[in-house]
């Protein structure tokens, strides 16, 4: 590719003068055109609108186990809690329904393997 800043520098040297690039705006990179771009704010708004809570996404692939405050506190400290939901893995949810941990079944307990929240 052509490096425009280097081209300006080289032209200045070739003519025995000082030269610089005062402004440079890329309008295209391959198939990506400036006309198709969005501002950082618009990108952020679109991204936030497309997000779904982790607990919602995980519900499609593993069991969900809602916990009361006492059980949630146990999980925050890595302790197992009684398993009610069926399956080998579960998303453990805090009392507000937010994802607290991912757990594996160990007998009659859910043993947290990844804890996402702490005290």
Biopython code that builds the backbone (N, CA, C, O; Angstrom):
import numpy as np
from Bio.PDB.StructureBuilder import StructureBuilder

atoms = [
    (1, "UNK", "N", (0.825, -1.189, 0.000)),
    (1, "UNK", "CA", (0.000, 0.000, 0.000)),
    (1, "UNK", "C", (0.865, 1.247, 0.000)),
    (1, "UNK", "O", (2.069, 1.192, 0.249)),
    (2, "UNK", "N", (0.250, 2.325, -0.273)),
    (2, "UNK", "CA", (0.930, 3.614, -0.278)),
    (2, "UNK", "C", (0.792, 4.256, 1.095)),
    (2, "UNK", "O", (-0.312, 4.384, 1.625)),
    (3, "UNK", "N", (1.907, 4.651, 1.654)),
    (3, "UNK", "CA", (1.896, 5.341, 2.942)),
    (3, "UNK", "C", (1.927, 6.831, 2.660)),
    (3, "UNK", "O", (2.976, 7.384, 2.329)),
    (4, "UNK", "N", (0.803, 7.469, 2.786)),
    (4, "UNK", "CA", (0.654, 8.869, 2.387)),
    (4, "UNK", "C", (1.572, 9.777, 3.192)),
    (4, "UNK", "O", (2.166, 10.691, 2.621)),
    (5, "UNK", "N", (1.707, 9.562, 4.472)),
    (5, "UNK", "CA", (2.597, 10.407, 5.275)),
    (5, "UNK", "C", (4.048, 10.282, 4.786)),
    (5, "UNK", "O", (4.770, 11.275, 4.692)),
    (6, "UNK", "N", (4.453, 9.060, 4.481)),
    (6, "UNK", "CA", (5.817, 8.842, 3.977)),
    (6, "UNK", "C", (5.972, 9.489, 2.602)),
    (6, "UNK", "O", (7.030, 10.034, 2.286)),
    (7, "UNK", "N", (4.929, 9.431, 1.793)),
    (7, "UNK", "CA", (4.967, 10.060, 0.475)),
    (7, "UNK", "C", (5.162, 11.572, 0.613)),
    (7, "UNK", "O", (5.955, 12.160, -0.122)),
    (8, "UNK", "N", (4.450, 12.201, 1.543)),
    (8, "UNK", "CA", (4.606, 13.643, 1.774)),
    (8, "UNK", "C", (6.026, 13.948, 2.232)),
    (8, "UNK", "O", (6.637, 14.901, 1.749)),
    (9, "UNK", "N", (6.550, 13.168, 3.137)),
    (9, "UNK", "CA", (7.925, 13.358, 3.620)),
    (9, "UNK", "C", (8.922, 13.230, 2.470)),
    (9, "UNK", "O", (9.815, 14.065, 2.324)),
    (10, "UNK", "N", (8.770, 12.188, 1.655)),
    (10, "UNK", "CA", (9.698, 11.951, 0.552)),
    (10, "UNK", "C", (9.625, 13.052, -0.500)),
    (10, "UNK", "O", (10.647, 13.442, -1.064)),
    (11, "UNK", "N", (8.421, 13.553, -0.767)),
    (11, "UNK", "CA", (8.275, 14.663, -1.715)),
    (11, "UNK", "C", (8.989, 15.908, -1.192)),
    (11, "UNK", "O", (9.637, 16.629, -1.952)),
    (12, "UNK", "N", (8.866, 16.150, 0.099)),
    (12, "UNK", "CA", (9.569, 17.292, 0.693)),
    (12, "UNK", "C", (11.070, 17.146, 0.554)),
    (12, "UNK", "O", (11.758, 18.100, 0.189)),
    (13, "UNK", "N", (11.584, 15.963, 0.841)),
    (13, "UNK", "CA", (13.033, 15.735, 0.715)),
    (13, "UNK", "C", (13.486, 15.869, -0.738)),
    (13, "UNK", "O", (14.538, 16.450, -1.007)),
    (14, "UNK", "N", (12.699, 15.336, -1.676)),
    (14, "UNK", "CA", (13.063, 15.363, -3.093)),
    (14, "UNK", "C", (13.110, 16.784, -3.636)),
    (14, "UNK", "O", (13.883, 17.083, -4.547)),
    (15, "UNK", "N", (12.290, 17.651, -3.079)),
    (15, "UNK", "CA", (12.259, 19.034, -3.566)),
    (15, "UNK", "C", (13.109, 19.966, -2.707)),
    (15, "UNK", "O", (13.136, 21.177, -2.925)),
    (16, "UNK", "N", (13.801, 19.386, -1.731)),
    (16, "UNK", "CA", (14.652, 20.199, -0.871)),
    (16, "UNK", "C", (13.862, 21.104, 0.046)),
    (16, "UNK", "O", (14.334, 22.176, 0.425)),
    (17, "UNK", "N", (12.676, 20.687, 0.401)),
    (17, "UNK", "CA", (11.794, 21.506, 1.216)),
    (17, "UNK", "C", (11.312, 20.689, 2.415)),
    (17, "UNK", "O", (11.573, 19.491, 2.520)),
    (18, "UNK", "N", (10.621, 21.355, 3.291)),
    (18, "UNK", "CA", (9.962, 20.651, 4.393)),
    (18, "UNK", "C", (8.526, 20.372, 3.965)),
    (18, "UNK", "O", (7.844, 21.247, 3.431)),
    (19, "UNK", "N", (8.092, 19.183, 4.197)),
    (19, "UNK", "CA", (6.719, 18.844, 3.836)),
    (19, "UNK", "C", (6.138, 17.951, 4.922)),
    (19, "UNK", "O", (6.843, 17.166, 5.557)),
    (20, "UNK", "N", (4.859, 18.092, 5.113)),
    (20, "UNK", "CA", (4.166, 17.220, 6.069)),
    (20, "UNK", "C", (2.722, 17.054, 5.622)),
    (20, "UNK", "O", (2.221, 17.797, 4.778)),
    (21, "UNK", "N", (2.096, 16.104, 6.183)),
    (21, "UNK", "CA", (0.693, 15.838, 5.874)),
    (21, "UNK", "C", (-0.150, 16.503, 6.954)),
    (21, "UNK", "O", (-0.113, 16.086, 8.112)),
    (22, "UNK", "N", (-0.903, 17.524, 6.593)),
    (22, "UNK", "CA", (-1.692, 18.276, 7.565)),
    (22, "UNK", "C", (-2.954, 17.520, 7.962)),
    (22, "UNK", "O", (-3.427, 17.650, 9.092)),
    (23, "UNK", "N", (-3.496, 16.740, 7.054)),
    (23, "UNK", "CA", (-4.727, 16.021, 7.347)),
    (23, "UNK", "C", (-4.773, 14.772, 6.488)),
    (23, "UNK", "O", (-4.376, 14.779, 5.324)),
    (24, "UNK", "N", (-5.268, 13.699, 7.089)),
    (24, "UNK", "CA", (-5.385, 12.441, 6.359)),
    (24, "UNK", "C", (-6.640, 11.731, 6.832)),
    (24, "UNK", "O", (-6.849, 11.548, 8.031)),
    (25, "UNK", "N", (-7.460, 11.340, 5.896)),
    (25, "UNK", "CA", (-8.683, 10.628, 6.244)),
    (25, "UNK", "C", (-8.821, 9.414, 5.349)),
    (25, "UNK", "O", (-8.902, 9.531, 4.126)),
    (26, "UNK", "N", (-8.846, 8.270, 5.960)),
    (26, "UNK", "CA", (-9.024, 7.029, 5.209)),
    (26, "UNK", "C", (-10.515, 6.884, 4.901)),
    (26, "UNK", "O", (-11.347, 6.945, 5.807)),
    (27, "UNK", "N", (-10.846, 6.697, 3.648)),
    (27, "UNK", "CA", (-12.246, 6.584, 3.256)),
    (27, "UNK", "C", (-12.644, 5.160, 2.900)),
    (27, "UNK", "O", (-13.815, 4.862, 2.667)),
    (28, "UNK", "N", (-11.644, 4.291, 2.863)),
    (28, "UNK", "CA", (-11.942, 2.922, 2.492)),
    (28, "UNK", "C", (-10.787, 2.004, 2.890)),
    (28, "UNK", "O", (-9.618, 2.379, 2.799)),
    (29, "UNK", "N", (-11.134, 0.807, 3.330)),
    (29, "UNK", "CA", (-10.167, -0.255, 3.566)),
    (29, "UNK", "C", (-10.793, -1.509, 2.969)),
    (29, "UNK", "O", (-11.711, -2.088, 3.550)),
    (30, "UNK", "N", (-10.306, -1.918, 1.831)),
    (30, "UNK", "CA", (-10.895, -3.066, 1.147)),
    (30, "UNK", "C", (-12.361, -2.811, 0.853)),
    (30, "UNK", "O", (-12.707, -1.818, 0.213)),
    (31, "UNK", "N", (-13.218, -3.699, 1.314)),
    (31, "UNK", "CA", (-14.660, -3.565, 1.080)),
    (31, "UNK", "C", (-15.337, -2.633, 2.085)),
    (31, "UNK", "O", (-16.523, -2.336, 1.937)),
    (32, "UNK", "N", (-14.615, -2.169, 3.095)),
    (32, "UNK", "CA", (-15.200, -1.315, 4.125)),
    (32, "UNK", "C", (-15.074, 0.143, 3.714)),
    (32, "UNK", "O", (-13.975, 0.643, 3.474)),
    (33, "UNK", "N", (-16.228, 0.825, 3.636)),
    (33, "UNK", "CA", (-16.255, 2.216, 3.182)),
    (33, "UNK", "C", (-16.684, 3.133, 4.317)),
    (33, "UNK", "O", (-17.428, 2.724, 5.208)),
    (34, "UNK", "N", (-16.218, 4.361, 4.281)),
    (34, "UNK", "CA", (-16.567, 5.348, 5.300)),
    (34, "UNK", "C", (-18.077, 5.580, 5.354)),
    (34, "UNK", "O", (-18.628, 5.871, 6.415)),
    (35, "UNK", "N", (-18.741, 5.451, 4.203)),
    (35, "UNK", "CA", (-20.190, 5.655, 4.151)),
    (35, "UNK", "C", (-20.944, 4.617, 4.973)),
    (35, "UNK", "O", (-22.080, 4.850, 5.384)),
    (36, "UNK", "N", (-20.316, 3.481, 5.210)),
    (36, "UNK", "CA", (-20.967, 2.403, 5.962)),
    (36, "UNK", "C", (-20.598, 2.433, 7.449)),
    (36, "UNK", "O", (-21.104, 1.623, 8.226)),
    (37, "UNK", "N", (-19.741, 3.339, 7.840)),
    (37, "UNK", "CA", (-19.264, 3.404, 9.217)),
    (37, "UNK", "C", (-20.320, 4.015, 10.138)),
    (37, "UNK", "O", (-21.217, 4.731, 9.693)),
    (38, "UNK", "N", (-20.192, 3.715, 11.426)),
    (38, "UNK", "CA", (-21.041, 4.327, 12.437)),
    (38, "UNK", "C", (-20.135, 4.972, 13.483)),
    (38, "UNK", "O", (-18.976, 4.588, 13.637)),
    (39, "UNK", "N", (-20.667, 5.934, 14.183)),
    (39, "UNK", "CA", (-19.887, 6.601, 15.223)),
    (39, "UNK", "C", (-19.683, 5.648, 16.400)),
    (39, "UNK", "O", (-20.383, 4.644, 16.529)),
    (40, "UNK", "N", (-18.729, 5.972, 17.241)),
    (40, "UNK", "CA", (-18.475, 5.150, 18.436)),
    (40, "UNK", "C", (-19.714, 5.108, 19.322)),
    (40, "UNK", "O", (-20.025, 4.065, 19.897)),
    (41, "UNK", "N", (-20.424, 6.228, 19.440)),
    (41, "UNK", "CA", (-21.633, 6.271, 20.258)),
    (41, "UNK", "C", (-22.715, 5.362, 19.674)),
    (41, "UNK", "O", (-23.362, 4.612, 20.405)),
    (42, "UNK", "N", (-22.907, 5.432, 18.358)),
    (42, "UNK", "CA", (-23.916, 4.573, 17.726)),
    (42, "UNK", "C", (-23.530, 3.106, 17.851)),
    (42, "UNK", "O", (-24.388, 2.253, 18.079)),
    (43, "UNK", "N", (-22.244, 2.808, 17.702)),
    (43, "UNK", "CA", (-21.778, 1.434, 17.867)),
    (43, "UNK", "C", (-22.090, 0.941, 19.272)),
    (43, "UNK", "O", (-22.591, -0.169, 19.451)),
    (44, "UNK", "N", (-21.793, 1.765, 20.265)),
    (44, "UNK", "CA", (-22.064, 1.405, 21.661)),
    (44, "UNK", "C", (-23.554, 1.154, 21.871)),
    (44, "UNK", "O", (-23.932, 0.169, 22.505)),
    (45, "UNK", "N", (-24.403, 2.034, 21.344)),
    (45, "UNK", "CA", (-25.853, 1.866, 21.511)),
    (45, "UNK", "C", (-26.341, 0.589, 20.848)),
    (45, "UNK", "O", (-27.166, -0.127, 21.415)),
    (46, "UNK", "N", (-25.841, 0.297, 19.656)),
    (46, "UNK", "CA", (-26.232, -0.938, 18.971)),
    (46, "UNK", "C", (-25.761, -2.167, 19.742)),
    (46, "UNK", "O", (-26.497, -3.143, 19.885)),
    (47, "UNK", "N", (-24.528, -2.108, 20.237)),
    (47, "UNK", "CA", (-23.974, -3.247, 20.975)),
    (47, "UNK", "C", (-24.760, -3.484, 22.257)),
    (47, "UNK", "O", (-25.085, -4.626, 22.583)),
    (48, "UNK", "N", (-25.067, -2.422, 22.983)),
    (48, "UNK", "CA", (-25.822, -2.574, 24.228)),
    (48, "UNK", "C", (-27.215, -3.122, 23.964)),
    (48, "UNK", "O", (-27.729, -3.916, 24.752)),
    (49, "UNK", "N", (-27.830, -2.707, 22.866)),
    (49, "UNK", "CA", (-29.173, -3.196, 22.534)),
    (49, "UNK", "C", (-29.165, -4.681, 22.184)),
    (49, "UNK", "O", (-30.169, -5.370, 22.364)),
    (50, "UNK", "N", (-28.033, -5.172, 21.686)),
    (50, "UNK", "CA", (-27.945, -6.576, 21.268)),
    (50, "UNK", "C", (-27.559, -7.517, 22.404)),
    (50, "UNK", "O", (-27.667, -8.735, 22.266)),
    (51, "UNK", "N", (-27.112, -6.959, 23.520)),
    (51, "UNK", "CA", (-26.667, -7.808, 24.623)),
    (51, "UNK", "C", (-27.839, -8.482, 25.326)),
    (51, "UNK", "O", (-28.918, -7.904, 25.455)),
    (52, "UNK", "N", (-27.615, -9.696, 25.770)),
    (52, "UNK", "CA", (-28.579, -10.393, 26.615)),
    (52, "UNK", "C", (-27.848, -10.774, 27.903)),
    (52, "UNK", "O", (-26.641, -11.014, 27.874)),
    (53, "UNK", "N", (-28.548, -10.832, 29.014)),
    (53, "UNK", "CA", (-27.887, -11.222, 30.258)),
    (53, "UNK", "C", (-27.266, -12.611, 30.133)),
    (53, "UNK", "O", (-27.805, -13.479, 29.447)),
    (54, "UNK", "N", (-26.134, -12.815, 30.797)),
    (54, "UNK", "CA", (-25.440, -14.106, 30.732)),
    (54, "UNK", "C", (-26.354, -15.243, 31.152)),
    (54, "UNK", "O", (-26.334, -16.307, 30.534)),
    (55, "UNK", "N", (-27.154, -15.040, 32.189)),
    (55, "UNK", "CA", (-28.050, -16.092, 32.667)),
    (55, "UNK", "C", (-29.054, -16.494, 31.588)),
    (55, "UNK", "O", (-29.408, -17.667, 31.472)),
    (56, "UNK", "N", (-29.506, -15.537, 30.811)),
    (56, "UNK", "CA", (-30.460, -15.829, 29.727)),
    (56, "UNK", "C", (-29.795, -16.663, 28.640)),
    (56, "UNK", "O", (-30.373, -17.639, 28.162)),
    (57, "UNK", "N", (-28.588, -16.284, 28.251)),
    (57, "UNK", "CA", (-27.880, -17.033, 27.217)),
    (57, "UNK", "C", (-27.549, -18.445, 27.655)),
    (57, "UNK", "O", (-27.684, -19.387, 26.874)),
    (58, "UNK", "N", (-27.118, -18.600, 28.894)),
    (58, "UNK", "CA", (-26.763, -19.926, 29.398)),
    (58, "UNK", "C", (-27.969, -20.835, 29.555)),
    (58, "UNK", "O", (-27.840, -22.057, 29.485)),
    (59, "UNK", "N", (-29.138, -20.250, 29.768)),
    (59, "UNK", "CA", (-30.344, -21.060, 29.963)),
    (59, "UNK", "C", (-30.629, -21.954, 28.758)),
    (59, "UNK", "O", (-31.345, -22.949, 28.870)),
    (60, "UNK", "N", (-30.077, -21.601, 27.634)),
    (60, "UNK", "CA", (-30.283, -22.406, 26.424)),
    (60, "UNK", "C", (-29.434, -23.665, 26.413)),
    (60, "UNK", "O", (-29.714, -24.593, 25.654)),
    (61, "UNK", "N", (-28.394, -23.709, 27.250)),
    (61, "UNK", "CA", (-27.465, -24.841, 27.184)),
    (61, "UNK", "C", (-27.266, -25.587, 28.494)),
    (61, "UNK", "O", (-26.868, -26.752, 28.474)),
    (62, "UNK", "N", (-27.527, -24.958, 29.623)),
    (62, "UNK", "CA", (-27.390, -25.655, 30.907)),
    (62, "UNK", "C", (-28.556, -25.285, 31.813)),
    (62, "UNK", "O", (-29.274, -24.317, 31.563)),
    (63, "UNK", "N", (-28.733, -26.075, 32.872)),
    (63, "UNK", "CA", (-29.814, -25.835, 33.831)),
    (63, "UNK", "C", (-29.602, -24.509, 34.549)),
    (63, "UNK", "O", (-28.487, -23.992, 34.621)),
    (64, "UNK", "N", (-30.693, -23.974, 35.074)),
    (64, "UNK", "CA", (-30.648, -22.749, 35.884)),
    (64, "UNK", "C", (-31.063, -23.123, 37.298)),
    (64, "UNK", "O", (-32.051, -23.831, 37.497)),
    (65, "UNK", "N", (-30.321, -22.654, 38.261)),
    (65, "UNK", "CA", (-30.638, -22.930, 39.662)),
    (65, "UNK", "C", (-30.708, -21.613, 40.425)),
    (65, "UNK", "O", (-29.674, -21.048, 40.779)),
    (66, "UNK", "N", (-31.925, -21.117, 40.683)),
    (66, "UNK", "CA", (-32.059, -19.890, 41.486)),
    (66, "UNK", "C", (-31.684, -20.175, 42.941)),
    (66, "UNK", "O", (-32.010, -21.233, 43.479)),
    (67, "UNK", "N", (-31.006, -19.235, 43.561)),
    (67, "UNK", "CA", (-30.560, -19.403, 44.941)),
    (67, "UNK", "C", (-31.118, -18.307, 45.837)),
    (67, "UNK", "O", (-31.335, -17.177, 45.402)),
    (68, "UNK", "N", (-31.344, -18.664, 47.093)),
    (68, "UNK", "CA", (-31.706, -17.635, 48.061)),
    (68, "UNK", "C", (-30.411, -16.953, 48.533)),
    (68, "UNK", "O", (-29.316, -17.345, 48.129)),
    (69, "UNK", "N", (-30.541, -15.952, 49.374)),
    (69, "UNK", "CA", (-29.381, -15.163, 49.795)),
    (69, "UNK", "C", (-28.344, -16.009, 50.528)),
    (69, "UNK", "O", (-27.144, -15.831, 50.320)),
    (70, "UNK", "N", (-28.790, -16.920, 51.377)),
    (70, "UNK", "CA", (-27.839, -17.751, 52.139)),
    (70, "UNK", "C", (-27.050, -18.674, 51.215)),
    (70, "UNK", "O", (-25.834, -18.804, 51.355)),
    (71, "UNK", "N", (-27.745, -19.317, 50.268)),
    (71, "UNK", "CA", (-27.052, -20.204, 49.322)),
    (71, "UNK", "C", (-26.130, -19.401, 48.406)),
    (71, "UNK", "O", (-25.039, -19.859, 48.068)),
    (72, "UNK", "N", (-26.562, -18.214, 48.008)),
    (72, "UNK", "CA", (-25.718, -17.365, 47.166)),
    (72, "UNK", "C", (-24.430, -17.001, 47.907)),
    (72, "UNK", "O", (-23.357, -16.967, 47.305)),
    (73, "UNK", "N", (-24.533, -16.730, 49.201)),
    (73, "UNK", "CA", (-23.345, -16.421, 49.994)),
    (73, "UNK", "C", (-22.405, -17.627, 50.030)),
    (73, "UNK", "O", (-21.187, -17.468, 49.940)),
    (74, "UNK", "N", (-22.967, -18.835, 50.163)),
    (74, "UNK", "CA", (-22.142, -20.042, 50.134)),
    (74, "UNK", "C", (-21.383, -20.145, 48.813)),
    (74, "UNK", "O", (-20.183, -20.415, 48.791)),
    (75, "UNK", "N", (-22.092, -19.929, 47.731)),
    (75, "UNK", "CA", (-21.471, -20.032, 46.404)),
    (75, "UNK", "C", (-20.380, -18.994, 46.232)),
    (75, "UNK", "O", (-19.333, -19.292, 45.659)),
    (76, "UNK", "N", (-20.604, -17.775, 46.717)),
    (76, "UNK", "CA", (-19.582, -16.721, 46.614)),
    (76, "UNK", "C", (-18.277, -17.135, 47.284)),
    (76, "UNK", "O", (-17.204, -16.643, 46.933)),
    (77, "UNK", "N", (-18.378, -18.043, 48.250)),
    (77, "UNK", "CA", (-17.192, -18.537, 48.962)),
    (77, "UNK", "C", (-16.750, -19.906, 48.452)),
    (77, "UNK", "O", (-15.918, -20.566, 49.075)),
    (78, "UNK", "N", (-17.311, -20.334, 47.313)),
    (78, "UNK", "CA", (-16.871, -21.574, 46.689)),
    (78, "UNK", "C", (-17.463, -22.843, 47.264)),
    (78, "UNK", "O", (-17.043, -23.943, 46.907)),
    (79, "UNK", "N", (-18.435, -22.701, 48.151)),
    (79, "UNK", "CA", (-19.050, -23.880, 48.761)),
    (79, "UNK", "C", (-20.161, -24.436, 47.884)),
    (79, "UNK", "O", (-20.843, -23.691, 47.180)),
    (80, "UNK", "N", (-20.335, -25.741, 47.932)),
    (80, "UNK", "CA", (-21.403, -26.396, 47.193)),
    (80, "UNK", "C", (-22.757, -26.117, 47.816)),
    (80, "UNK", "O", (-22.866, -25.834, 49.009)),
    (81, "UNK", "N", (-23.781, -26.201, 46.989)),
    (81, "UNK", "CA", (-25.159, -25.991, 47.453)),
    (81, "UNK", "C", (-26.025, -27.127, 46.908)),
    (81, "UNK", "O", (-25.681, -27.737, 45.895)),
    (82, "UNK", "N", (-27.154, -27.415, 47.580)),
    (82, "UNK", "CA", (-28.018, -28.500, 47.121)),
    (82, "UNK", "C", (-28.459, -28.301, 45.666)),
    (82, "UNK", "O", (-28.819, -27.200, 45.251)),
    (83, "UNK", "N", (-28.418, -29.388, 44.915)),
    (83, "UNK", "CA", (-28.831, -29.362, 43.508)),
    (83, "UNK", "C", (-30.296, -29.755, 43.413)),
    (83, "UNK", "O", (-30.679, -30.850, 43.826)),
    (84, "UNK", "N", (-31.100, -28.877, 42.877)),
    (84, "UNK", "CA", (-32.518, -29.150, 42.661)),
    (84, "UNK", "C", (-32.769, -29.381, 41.166)),
    (84, "UNK", "O", (-33.458, -30.326, 40.782)),
    (85, "UNK", "N", (-32.208, -28.516, 40.339)),
    (85, "UNK", "CA", (-32.376, -28.632, 38.886)),
    (85, "UNK", "C", (-31.676, -29.898, 38.389)),
    (85, "UNK", "O", (-30.746, -30.395, 39.023)),
    (86, "UNK", "N", (-32.135, -30.406, 37.254)),
    (86, "UNK", "CA", (-31.517, -31.599, 36.670)),
    (86, "UNK", "C", (-30.389, -31.205, 35.734)),
    (86, "UNK", "O", (-30.340, -30.080, 35.236)),
    (87, "UNK", "N", (-29.486, -32.141, 35.503)),
    (87, "UNK", "CA", (-28.378, -31.902, 34.588)),
    (87, "UNK", "C", (-27.046, -32.045, 35.278)),
    (87, "UNK", "O", (-26.971, -32.210, 36.495)),
    (88, "UNK", "N", (-25.973, -31.980, 34.471)),
    (88, "UNK", "CA", (-24.620, -32.108, 34.992)),
    (88, "UNK", "C", (-23.972, -30.770, 35.310)),
    (88, "UNK", "O", (-23.015, -30.702, 36.082)),
    (89, "UNK", "N", (-24.499, -29.703, 34.708)),
    (89, "UNK", "CA", (-23.965, -28.352, 34.923)),
    (89, "UNK", "C", (-25.133, -27.414, 35.124)),
    (89, "UNK", "O", (-26.242, -27.655, 34.646)),
    (90, "UNK", "N", (-24.857, -26.330, 35.847)),
    (90, "UNK", "CA", (-25.929, -25.354, 36.078)),
    (90, "UNK", "C", (-25.372, -23.956, 36.183)),
    (90, "UNK", "O", (-24.230, -23.740, 36.589)),
    (91, "UNK", "N", (-26.215, -23.010, 35.804)),
    (91, "UNK", "CA", (-25.967, -21.592, 36.040)),
    (91, "UNK", "C", (-26.616, -21.284, 37.379)),
    (91, "UNK", "O", (-27.836, -21.388, 37.513)),
    (92, "UNK", "N", (-25.828, -20.910, 38.363)),
    (92, "UNK", "CA", (-26.359, -20.568, 39.678)),
    (92, "UNK", "C", (-26.676, -19.082, 39.685)),
    (92, "UNK", "O", (-25.814, -18.252, 39.398)),
    (93, "UNK", "N", (-27.929, -18.750, 40.017)),
    (93, "UNK", "CA", (-28.412, -17.380, 39.941)),
    (93, "UNK", "C", (-28.595, -16.786, 41.324)),
    (93, "UNK", "O", (-29.084, -17.458, 42.232)),
    (94, "UNK", "N", (-28.206, -15.537, 41.488)),
    (94, "UNK", "CA", (-28.399, -14.869, 42.776)),
    (94, "UNK", "C", (-29.880, -14.538, 42.961)),
    (94, "UNK", "O", (-30.663, -14.741, 42.033)),
    (95, "UNK", "N", (-30.290, -14.036, 44.128)),
    (95, "UNK", "CA", (-31.716, -13.765, 44.366)),
    (95, "UNK", "C", (-32.350, -12.796, 43.369)),
    (95, "UNK", "O", (-33.569, -12.801, 43.194)),
    (96, "UNK", "N", (-31.535, -11.963, 42.713)),
    (96, "UNK", "CA", (-32.078, -11.037, 41.696)),
    (96, "UNK", "C", (-32.124, -11.656, 40.303)),
    (96, "UNK", "O", (-32.598, -11.023, 39.360)),
    (97, "UNK", "N", (-31.636, -12.891, 40.166)),
    (97, "UNK", "CA", (-31.657, -13.574, 38.876)),
    (97, "UNK", "C", (-30.409, -13.383, 38.035)),
    (97, "UNK", "O", (-30.355, -13.850, 36.898)),
    (98, "UNK", "N", (-29.395, -12.699, 38.579)),
    (98, "UNK", "CA", (-28.143, -12.505, 37.847)),
    (98, "UNK", "C", (-27.259, -13.737, 37.989)),
    (98, "UNK", "O", (-27.316, -14.446, 38.994)),
    (99, "UNK", "N", (-26.450, -13.978, 36.979)),
    (99, "UNK", "CA", (-25.544, -15.124, 37.001)),
    (99, "UNK", "C", (-24.497, -14.932, 38.091)),
    (99, "UNK", "O", (-23.776, -13.935, 38.112)),
    (100, "UNK", "N", (-24.430, -15.899, 38.990)),
    (100, "UNK", "CA", (-23.488, -15.861, 40.103)),
    (100, "UNK", "C", (-22.318, -16.798, 39.858)),
    (100, "UNK", "O", (-21.171, -16.465, 40.157)),
    (101, "UNK", "N", (-22.615, -17.985, 39.308)),
    (101, "UNK", "CA", (-21.561, -18.979, 39.108)),
    (101, "UNK", "C", (-22.013, -20.044, 38.127)),
    (101, "UNK", "O", (-23.201, -20.203, 37.846)),
    (102, "UNK", "N", (-21.031, -20.767, 37.619)),
    (102, "UNK", "CA", (-21.257, -21.990, 36.843)),
    (102, "UNK", "C", (-20.841, -23.130, 37.766)),
    (102, "UNK", "O", (-19.806, -23.058, 38.429)),
    (103, "UNK", "N", (-21.646, -24.171, 37.803)),
    (103, "UNK", "CA", (-21.354, -25.267, 38.732)),
    (103, "UNK", "C", (-21.500, -26.612, 38.037)),
    (103, "UNK", "O", (-22.197, -26.745, 37.031)),
    (104, "UNK", "N", (-20.824, -27.604, 38.604)),
    (104, "UNK", "CA", (-20.936, -28.997, 38.153)),
    (104, "UNK", "C", (-21.605, -29.799, 39.262)),
    (104, "UNK", "O", (-21.412, -29.537, 40.449)),
    (105, "UNK", "N", (-22.399, -30.785, 38.843)),
    (105, "UNK", "CA", (-23.049, -31.648, 39.820)),
    (105, "UNK", "C", (-22.014, -32.584, 40.425)),
    (105, "UNK", "O", (-21.238, -33.229, 39.719)),
    (106, "UNK", "N", (-22.026, -32.638, 41.739)),
    (106, "UNK", "CA", (-21.208, -33.582, 42.493)),
    (106, "UNK", "C", (-22.140, -34.239, 43.493)),
    (106, "UNK", "O", (-22.359, -33.730, 44.592)),
    (107, "UNK", "N", (-22.687, -35.387, 43.092)),
    (107, "UNK", "CA", (-23.679, -36.060, 43.928)),
    (107, "UNK", "C", (-24.934, -35.222, 44.018)),
    (107, "UNK", "O", (-25.558, -34.922, 42.999)),
    (108, "UNK", "N", (-25.312, -34.839, 45.229)),
    (108, "UNK", "CA", (-26.530, -34.059, 45.445)),
    (108, "UNK", "C", (-26.258, -32.560, 45.515)),
    (108, "UNK", "O", (-27.144, -31.779, 45.859)),
    (109, "UNK", "N", (-25.026, -32.160, 45.187)),
    (109, "UNK", "CA", (-24.646, -30.747, 45.289)),
    (109, "UNK", "C", (-24.235, -30.166, 43.947)),
    (109, "UNK", "O", (-23.792, -30.877, 43.044)),
    (110, "UNK", "N", (-24.395, -28.847, 43.842)),
    (110, "UNK", "CA", (-23.771, -28.070, 42.775)),
    (110, "UNK", "C", (-22.479, -27.533, 43.350)),
    (110, "UNK", "O", (-22.494, -26.799, 44.338)),
    (111, "UNK", "N", (-21.362, -27.892, 42.743)),
    (111, "UNK", "CA", (-20.069, -27.363, 43.183)),
    (111, "UNK", "C", (-19.647, -26.272, 42.209)),
    (111, "UNK", "O", (-19.422, -26.554, 41.032)),
    (112, "UNK", "N", (-19.536, -25.030, 42.676)),
    (112, "UNK", "CA", (-19.127, -23.946, 41.776)),
    (112, "UNK", "C", (-17.743, -24.216, 41.182)),
    (112, "UNK", "O", (-16.804, -24.561, 41.900)),
    (113, "UNK", "N", (-17.633, -24.056, 39.886)),
    (113, "UNK", "CA", (-16.334, -24.181, 39.212)),
    (113, "UNK", "C", (-15.837, -22.820, 38.742)),
    (113, "UNK", "O", (-14.630, -22.599, 38.635)),
    (114, "UNK", "N", (-16.760, -21.915, 38.463)),
    (114, "UNK", "CA", (-16.425, -20.528, 38.092)),
    (114, "UNK", "C", (-17.377, -19.625, 38.855)),
    (114, "UNK", "O", (-18.586, -19.650, 38.621)),
    (115, "UNK", "N", (-16.844, -18.838, 39.758)),
    (115, "UNK", "CA", (-17.662, -17.886, 40.518)),
    (115, "UNK", "C", (-17.431, -16.506, 39.944)),
    (115, "UNK", "O", (-16.293, -16.048, 39.841)),
    (116, "UNK", "N", (-18.521, -15.840, 39.567)),
    (116, "UNK", "CA", (-18.417, -14.545, 38.898)),
    (116, "UNK", "C", (-18.623, -13.358, 39.827)),
    (116, "UNK", "O", (-18.330, -12.223, 39.451)),
    (117, "UNK", "N", (-19.112, -13.599, 41.012)),
    (117, "UNK", "CA", (-19.361, -12.505, 41.950)),
    (117, "UNK", "C", (-18.771, -12.864, 43.309)),
    (117, "UNK", "O", (-18.610, -14.038, 43.644)),
    (118, "UNK", "N", (-18.458, -11.851, 44.067)),
    (118, "UNK", "CA", (-17.904, -12.080, 45.399)),
    (118, "UNK", "C", (-18.388, -10.979, 46.326)),
    (118, "UNK", "O", (-19.013, -10.011, 45.891)),
    (119, "UNK", "N", (-18.096, -11.136, 47.599)),
    (119, "UNK", "CA", (-18.491, -10.116, 48.598)),
    (119, "UNK", "C", (-17.644, -8.889, 48.471)),
    (119, "UNK", "O", (-17.829, -7.932, 49.222)),
]
sb = StructureBuilder()
sb.init_structure("model")
sb.init_model(0)
sb.init_chain("A")
sb.init_seg("    ")
for serial, (resi, resn, name, xyz) in enumerate(atoms, 1):
    if name == "N":
        sb.init_residue(resn, " ", resi, " ")
    sb.init_atom(name, np.array(xyz, "f"), 0.0, 1.0, " ", f" {name:<3s}", serial, name[0])
structure = sb.get_structure()
